[in-house]
Amino acid sequence: MLHIVNGDSVGDRLRQGVVQGGILVWREIYSEGPVFADMTDSANRSMRARYLEKAMGIPSAEYIRTCEAQERVLDECHKHEEVVLWFEHDLFDQAMLCYLLHLLAKRSFPAAKLSMLCIGEYPGIPLFRGLGQLSVEQLRTLAGKQKPVTQEQLLVGSALWEAYASDDPRTLYRLLRSDTSALPFARDAFLTHLSRLPSTHNGLGIVEQTTMELIAGGVHLPFELFDQVGGKLHGLGMGDLQYWHCLAQLTQGPKPLLQAEGLQAFPSYKGSPASFGECKITLTDLGNHVRLGNADRISEVGVDEWYGGVHLHGNHTPWRWDSDRMQISMASTEV
């Protein structure tokens, strides 16, 4: 058997006698940076590698080597009697799961040999945030409970990946209005993804808005902000480097929305400045005006961000997210 898992902590615990067979930790962050329908294309991969190095400090050469190595293992998955996918409910995992289903569907991998264990809760854990929370003993209770992946799940997963990778967010939104119940956690996860788009209210996405509300309420330390934002938006499955990138974007430029007092540098891949935990994050005057909806982030400071396959840049965006109606707005029209 081959078990494909979402992170090293899960992989390490599964190796402690929880399951038999090989463990492949799929190392990617599809909820951050540019994604494409074909992630194996060298030009697409190089573009993504450059982004991740600039935004999160992940060395591009290391990223490319990791991608190539794990894809070689996946190319050989037909040699295993069974391949088991271990995932959870949040966007981090659902995007990864859909990508793997997309790849396996393209390879015509027999669904009878492919199985999945995907959960959104665990007994005794009020706020379940992922498989990484579980002990070896708790993971052992899940072993063997995987179910065969159906042809419908392969098709839905592949369609969701292609929609997520589209440069038009309406493609994903329209798909989510259809029946995606074959993957029961996908709809909520990808709707949460769409809520990261600039809002119709003030141009802030849900992560920025939640951050600024917490700061206005008296939370100023970076690790406390990460913990509380992560708790409120646990459907994102957001990692620390993703969040530091978000904070950095808000503190930079000629018209920052946040100020980081006592900060020398934001942490990056495999590095964390000692002073970072003690720095204090506060709202600038402009940031507070934007938070309250009295100014618009996009028109004031612009944007240069990727949301799946959507790249928004400049002081005008063709799409906004209406959080009251849970809809995408384009100019003055809704879809």
Helices and strands as residue ranges (DSSP letters): E 2-5, H 8-14, E 22-25, H 42-56, H 60-75, G 77-79, E 83-88, H 91-106, G 111-113, E 114-119, G 131-133, H 136-140, E 147-148, H 151-164, H 169-176, H 186-194, H 206-216, H 222-232, H 240-251, E 258-261, G 276-278, E 280-283, H 285-291, H 297-301, E 303-307, E 310-314, E 319-322, E 327-330, E 333-334
